Amino acid sequence: MGCMLNYDKIVKYHVEAACAQPLHIGNAVGSKDEVLIHPIDRIPFIQASGIAGIFRQYYRNSYDDGKTETLFGKSLGEDAESSRIRFTDGIFTSRDCFQLELRPRVSIDPVTGTNRSSMIKGTGYRAGHKFNMEYISAGSEFNFDIYLYLNDKIKEAERELEDMIVAVKNHSLQFGGQKSNGCGYVDIKSLRKISFDMKKKSDRELWYREHTLKKEAYTTVELSTESRLEKAFVIILTGKTENALLVKGISSLEYHEKTPDAVPMMNGQGEYIIPGSSFKGAIRSQMEKIARYLHCDDVIEETFGSIGGENGIGNISFCDTVIGTKEDNDKVDPSYRIHIDKFTGGVMSGSLFDEKNSYGNLMLRISIADRNHPKRSCALLLLALRDLAAGALNLGSGFSVGKGFIDVDTIRITCPKSEREAVIQYHNNEVLDETCLVEELLASLQRG
């Protein structure tokens, strides 16, 4: 049991936030592919324990371990301490505040690069590992509260907590799972706080009815723009589709006689997208090929992580990418294709099908955390993006029919900590790199 808390001041923060990218909070009761649903309200929520874990890990990485246990408590041993910080669940306040998405996913065999399959027990057949993953859409709004129980020994806790919230605002922290697929980034819409001096009778009475206090009783907190833990590198690729691009979604969600046989993946706003998971899968496959050629296979585990490996979680994260505009892509008519009989070379009877493709400008964003040799990860990533720009790699389906190729304009590499930057301009065949950042990154692959 934890010791009794000694405090004379309570500070309450009210956080209003919105999902900047899709959010996946795993459901331990139902399928692991479903999001967590509140058993009473039947709407998604983020468990307080999950939010606390994210903040605790950031605090541990930013400050010394002793301070972590002072603020977040210690649960084991004779010197167990109660936490001085408490979180509430993240609540999507109404059904109008969120939207759910269902996206198809596949497990990829790392050896063949194709859909993983396994033998169905008791039969002679093999089945692929295709599944649907449920997400809370970007733009969905939620809120939660944070309470600090303070005394004179931990006066810095308010500033440190606000630093953690800045890290959320700057997308240095992610909520939920599927982080390497770009999920869990959150925008802070507003932050308000109120303090209660427990040595004053009036504040104690106010604390007694703190749940009934109106918005006007709180003070708005203006957050800074800098957080302790910045990304090691942020890479942004801009360009446009060369021809059609198709990352297949689930057409059966809205089925009628005019529904195409294959439709693009769309987000909650109906925009046509390249999901972070699809982008990651294509880039990882190319990075693995390059790593084998350069004899630096260990960079793959450093970058993407491994179950039970020394590096654990990886350091790279991909975000969803919107393709063109919804208005323009909605106007595009489906294209028709036919199946060819491999033996006769003729058209297979009854095998006409249609696909809805997407077109337009896009901006692909990748970030690399400051762990597991980020320079090596960034260097290998740049080589894979070079192949994407050269047309040796496509995104989505339809490689053999010319789909998914990107006309790359620029690749911008930014190092937030050192404020170094390099820009590769493909149309001008020029590299703008005064600090020789690209050369330094590529040289990092030669070590050992």
C-alpha positions in Angstrom: 0.0 0.0 0.0 1.2 3.5 -0.8 1.9 6.0 2.0 -0.5 8.8 2.8 0.0 11.9 0.5 1.2 15.0 2.2 0.0 18.0 0.1 -1.3 21.5 0.6 -2.2 22.4 -3.0 -4.2 20.7 -5.7 -4.0 21.8 -9.3 -6.6 20.6 -11.8 -6.0 20.7 -15.6 -8.7 20.3 -18.1 -7.4 19.2 -21.6 -9.5 19.4 -24.7 -7.9 17.5 -27.6 -8.6 16.1 -31.1 -7.0 13.3 -33.0 -4.5 14.6 -35.5 -4.1 11.1 -37.0 -6.2 7.9 -36.5 -6.3 6.5 -33.0 -6.4 2.8 -32.1 -7.1 1.9 -28.5 -7.0 -1.9 -28.3 -10.0 -3.8 -26.8 -9.0 -6.5 -24.4 -12.5 -8.0 -24.2 -13.4 -8.3 -27.9 -11.2 -8.7 -30.9 -7.7 -7.1 -30.7 -8.6 -5.3 -33.9 -11.5 -3.5 -32.4 -11.3 -0.2 -30.4 -12.1 0.0 -26.7 -15.8 0.8 -26.1 -17.2 2.0 -22.8 -19.4 -0.7 -21.4 -22.1 1.7 -20.3 -22.1 4.6 -22.8 -21.1 2.3 -25.8 -18.7 5.0 -27.2 -14.9 4.8 -27.4 -12.7 6.0 -24.6 -9.0 6.2 -23.7 -8.2 4.5 -20.4 -6.7 6.7 -17.7 -4.0 4.1 -17.2 -3.0 4.4 -20.8 -2.7 8.2 -20.7 -0.7 7.9 -17.4 1.7 5.4 -19.0 2.4 7.7 -21.9 3.1 10.7 -19.7 5.2 8.6 -17.2 7.5 7.2 -20.0 8.0 10.7 -21.4 8.8 12.1 -17.9 11.3 9.2 -17.3 13.1 10.0 -20.5 13.1 13.7 -19.9 14.1 13.7 -16.2 16.0 11.5 -13.8 14.4 8.3 -12.5 14.2 9.5 -8.9 11.9 12.4 -9.9 9.7 10.0 -11.9 8.9 7.9 -8.8 8.4 11.1 -6.7 5.7 12.4 -9.1 4.2 9.1 -10.4 4.6 7.0 -7.3 6.2 3.6 -6.6 4.1 0.5 -6.2 6.5 -2.1 -4.9 8.7 -2.4 -1.8 8.6 -1.0 1.7 9.2 2.5 0.4 6.1 2.4 -1.9 4.7 5.9 -2.6 1.4 7.1 -3.8 1.3 9.0 -7.1 1.0 12.8 -6.9 -0.5 12.9 -10.4 -3.9 11.5 -11.4 -5.5 11.2 -14.8 -9.1 10.6 -15.8 -10.2 8.6 -18.8 -10.2 10.4 -22.2 -13.8 10.7 -23.1 -15.4 11.3 -26.5 -18.2 13.4 -25.1 -20.9 12.6 -27.6 -21.5 10.5 -30.7 -21.0 13.6 -32.8 -17.4 14.0 -31.5 -16.0 10.9 -33.1 -16.1 8.7 -36.2 -14.9 5.1 -36.6 -13.0 3.7 -39.6 -12.5 0.1 -40.6 -9.4 -0.5 -42.7 -8.2 -3.8 -44.3 -4.8 -5.0 -43.2 -2.6 -8.0 -44.1 0.3 -9.7 -42.4 3.3 -9.7 -44.6 5.8 -12.6 -44.9 9.3 -10.9 -44.5 10.9 -13.6 -46.6 8.7 -13.4 -49.7 7.3 -9.9 -49.3 3.8 -11.3 -50.0 0.8 -12.0 -47.9 1.6 -14.3 -45.0 -0.4 -17.6 -45.0 -0.7 -20.6 -42.7 -2.3 -24.1 -42.9 -5.9 -24.4 -41.7 -6.0 -27.1 -39.1 -7.6 -30.3 -40.4 -7.5 -29.3 -44.0 -5.1 -29.2 -46.9 -5.7 -25.5 -47.5 -3.7 -22.4 -46.7 -5.3 -19.1 -45.7 -3.9 -15.6 -45.8 -3.6 -13.4 -42.7 -6.0 -10.7 -43.8 -7.9 -8.8 -41.1 -9.7 -5.5 -40.6 -8.5 -2.9 -38.1 -10.8 -0.4 -36.4 -9.7 3.2 -35.8 -11.1 6.4 -34.4 -10.9 8.9 -37.2 -8.6 12.0 -37.3 -10.6 15.0 -36.1 -12.4 13.1 -33.4 -12.6 15.2 -30.2 -12.1 14.1 -26.6 -11.1 15.6 -23.2 -9.6 14.5 -19.9 -8.5 15.9 -16.6 -5.2 15.8 -14.7 -4.8 16.4 -11.0 -1.6 17.4 -9.2 -1.2 17.0 -5.4 1.6 19.3 -4.4 3.7 20.6 -1.5 6.8 22.7 -1.1 9.1 19.8 -2.1 7.8 19.4 -5.6 7.1 23.0 -6.8 8.3 22.3 -10.3 5.6 19.7 -11.1 3.3 22.2 -12.6 5.9 23.4 -15.1 7.0 19.9 -15.8 3.4 18.7 -16.5 2.8 21.6 -18.9 6.1 20.5 -20.6 4.6 17.1 -21.1 1.4 18.6 -22.6 3.6 20.6 -24.9 5.2 17.3 -26.1 1.7 16.1 -27.0 1.0 19.3 -28.8 4.3 19.0 -30.7 3.5 15.4 -31.6 6.4 14.1 -29.6 4.0 11.7 -27.8 1.5 9.3 -29.3 -1.6 7.8 -27.7 -2.8 4.1 -28.1 -1.3 1.5 -30.4 -0.1 1.3 -34.0 2.4 4.1 -33.4 4.8 3.2 -36.2 1.8 3.4 -38.6 1.4 7.1 -37.6 -1.5 6.6 -35.2 -2.1 8.4 -31.9 -0.9 11.9 -32.7 -3.1 14.4 -30.8 -3.7 18.2 -31.2 -4.3 20.2 -28.0 -7.4 22.4 -28.6 -7.3 24.1 -25.2 -5.7 23.7 -21.8 -7.2 25.3 -18.7 -6.3 25.0 -15.0 -7.5 25.9 -11.6 -5.5 25.8 -8.3 -6.9 25.1 -4.8 -4.9 26.2 -1.7 -5.9 23.5 0.8 -4.8 25.8 3.7 -7.7 28.1 2.9 -11.2 27.3 3.9 -12.7 29.0 0.8 -10.5 26.9 -1.5 -11.4 23.7 0.3 -15.1 24.5 -0.2 -14.4 25.2 -3.8 -12.5 21.9 -4.2 -15.5 20.1 -2.7 -17.6 21.2 -5.7 -14.9 21.3 -8.3 -17.0 19.1 -10.7 -19.6 21.8 -10.9 -17.3 24.7 -11.6 -17.9 26.5 -14.9 -15.4 27.3 -17.6 -15.0 30.9 -16.3 -13.5 29.6 -13.1 -10.4 28.2 -14.9 -7.4 30.0 -16.3 -6.3 29.4 -19.9 -2.7 28.1 -20.2 -0.7 29.3 -23.1 1.7 26.5 -24.1 5.2 27.1 -25.4 6.3 25.6 -28.7 9.4 23.7 -27.4 9.5 20.3 -25.6 12.4 18.4 -24.2 12.3 15.4 -26.5 12.2 16.4 -30.1 12.3 14.0 -33.0 15.7 13.2 -34.3 14.6 13.7 -37.9 11.5 14.7 -39.8 11.3 13.7 -43.5 8.7 15.3 -45.8 8.3 14.1 -49.4 6.2 16.2 -51.7 5.0 15.2 -55.2 2.1 14.0 -57.1 0.8 10.7 -58.6 2.2 9.9 -62.0 -0.8 7.9 -63.0 -3.5 6.3 -61.0 -3.0 5.2 -57.4 -5.1 2.6 -55.5 -4.8 1.4 -51.9 -7.8 -0.9 -51.7 -10.4 -0.2 -49.0 -13.6 -2.0 -48.0 -16.3 -1.5 -50.7 -19.0 -3.4 -48.9 -19.5 -0.6 -46.4 -21.6 1.1 -49.0 -22.7 -1.4 -51.6 -25.0 -0.9 -54.5 -25.1 -1.8 -58.2 -22.8 1.1 -59.1 -20.2 0.4 -56.4 -16.8 -0.4 -58.0 -15.3 -3.8 -57.4 -12.3 -2.0 -55.8 -12.4 1.4 -54.1 -9.6 3.5 -52.5 -9.0 3.7 -48.8 -10.7 6.8 -47.3 -10.4 8.5 -43.9 -13.3 9.7 -41.7 -13.7 12.9 -43.8 -14.1 10.9 -47.0 -10.6 11.9 -48.3 -8.6 9.4 -50.4 -5.5 8.3 -48.5 -2.4 6.3 -48.4 -2.6 4.8 -44.9 0.6 5.0 -42.8 0.6 1.2 -42.6 0.7 0.8 -46.4 3.4 3.4 -46.8 5.4 1.8 -44.1 5.0 -1.7 -45.6 6.3 -0.6 -49.0 9.2 1.4 -47.6 10.2 -1.3 -45.2 10.3 -3.9 -47.9 12.7 -1.7 -50.0 14.8 -0.8 -47.0 15.3 -4.5 -46.2 16.5 -5.1 -49.8 19.0 -2.2 -49.5 20.1 -3.3 -46.1 20.9 -6.8 -47.4 22.9 -5.4 -50.2 24.9 -3.0 -47.9 25.3 -5.7 -45.2 23.6 -3.6 -42.5 20.6 -5.8 -41.7 20.8 -4.7 -38.1 19.5 -1.3 -39.1 16.1 -2.8 -39.9 15.6 -4.0 -36.3 16.8 -0.7 -35.0 14.3 1.1 -37.2 11.2 -1.0 -37.0 11.8 -2.8 -33.7 11.3 -6.5 -33.0 9.4 -8.7 -30.6 11.9 -9.8 -27.9 14.8 -8.1 -29.7 17.4 -5.9 -28.0 15.9 -2.7 -29.5 12.3 -3.4 -28.6 10.2 -0.7 -30.1 11.6 0.9 -33.3 12.2 4.6 -34.0 10.2 5.3 -37.1 6.7 6.5 -37.6 4.6 7.0 -40.8 1.5 9.2 -41.1 -1.6 8.9 -43.3 -1.2 10.8 -46.6 -4.2 12.6 -48.3 -4.1 12.2 -52.1 -5.3 15.3 -54.0 -8.7 16.7 -53.0 -11.9 14.9 -52.2 -13.8 17.0 -54.7 -11.5 16.2 -57.6 -11.2 12.5 -56.9 -15.0 12.1 -56.4 -15.4 13.2 -60.0 -13.1 10.5 -61.3 -15.0 7.7 -63.1 -14.0 4.0 -62.4 -11.7 2.4 -64.8 -12.4 -1.1 -66.3 -10.1 -4.0 -66.5 -10.2 -7.6 -67.6 -8.7 -10.9 -66.4 -6.5 -12.7 -68.9 -6.3 -16.5 -69.1 -2.7 -17.4 -68.6 -3.0 -20.5 -70.8 -4.8 -19.1 -73.8 -3.8 -15.4 -73.6 -7.5 -14.6 -74.1 -10.1 -12.8 -72.0 -11.6 -14.9 -69.2 -15.3 -15.1 -69.5 -17.2 -12.9 -67.0 -14.1 -11.4 -65.6 -14.7 -7.7 -66.3 -14.1 -5.6 -63.2 -13.8 -1.9 -62.3 -11.7 0.1 -60.0 -12.0 3.6 -58.5 -8.6 5.2 -58.5 -7.2 8.4 -56.9 -5.0 11.2 -58.3 -3.4 14.4 -57.2 -0.7 16.1 -55.1 0.5 14.5 -51.9 2.8 15.1 -49.0 4.3 12.0 -47.3 5.6 12.6 -43.7 7.9 10.3 -41.7 9.5 11.0 -38.3 12.4 9.2 -36.6 12.7 9.3 -32.8 16.0 10.0 -31.0 16.8 6.3 -30.2 18.3 3.2 -31.8 20.9 5.0 -34.0 18.5 7.4 -35.8 21.1 8.6 -38.3 21.4 5.0 -39.7 17.7 4.7 -39.9 17.4 8.0 -41.7 20.2 7.1 -44.2 18.5 3.8 -45.1 15.2 5.5 -45.4 16.6 8.2 -47.8 17.9 5.4 -50.1 14.5 3.8 -50.2 12.9 7.2 -50.9 15.4 7.7 -53.7 14.1 4.4 -55.3 10.6 5.7 -54.9 11.6 8.9 -56.8 13.4 6.9 -59.4 10.3 4.7 -60.2 11.8 1.5 -58.7 9.1 1.4 -56.1 5.3 2.0 -56.1 2.7 2.5 -53.4 -0.5 0.5 -53.3 -1.6 -2.1 -55.8 -1.1 -2.3 -59.6 2.7 -2.2 -60.0 2.5 -4.3 -63.2 0.0 -1.9 -64.8 1.8 1.3 -63.8 -0.2 2.3 -60.8 1.2 3.8 -57.6 4.2 5.6 -58.9 5.0 9.0 -57.5 6.4 12.0 -59.4 8.6 13.3 -56.5 9.3 17.0 -56.3 11.3 17.4 -53.1 12.5 15.4 -50.1 13.2 17.7 -47.1 15.2 16.3 -44.1 15.0 18.3 -40.9 16.9 17.8 -37.7 14.8 19.8 -35.1 17.4 19.6 -32.3 20.3 21.1 -34.3 18.1 23.0 -36.7 20.0 21.5 -39.6 18.1 20.9 -42.9 18.7 19.5 -46.3 16.4 19.6 -49.4 16.7 17.3 -52.3 15.1 18.8 -55.4 14.5 16.1 -58.0 13.0 18.4 -60.7 16.0 20.7 -60.5 18.5 17.8 -59.9 19.9 19.7 -57.0 20.7 19.1 -53.3 20.6 22.1 -51.0 22.7 21.0 -48.0 25.0 23.6 -46.6 25.8 21.6 -43.5 26.5 18.3 -45.4 23.7 16.6 -43.5 22.9 14.0 -46.2 26.6 13.1 -46.5 26.9 12.6 -42.8 23.8 10.4 -42.7 25.0 8.1 -45.5 28.4 7.8 -43.9 26.8 6.5 -40.8 25.9 3.2 -42.6 29.6 2.5 -43.1 30.4 2.0 -39.5 31.6 -1.4 -38.4 
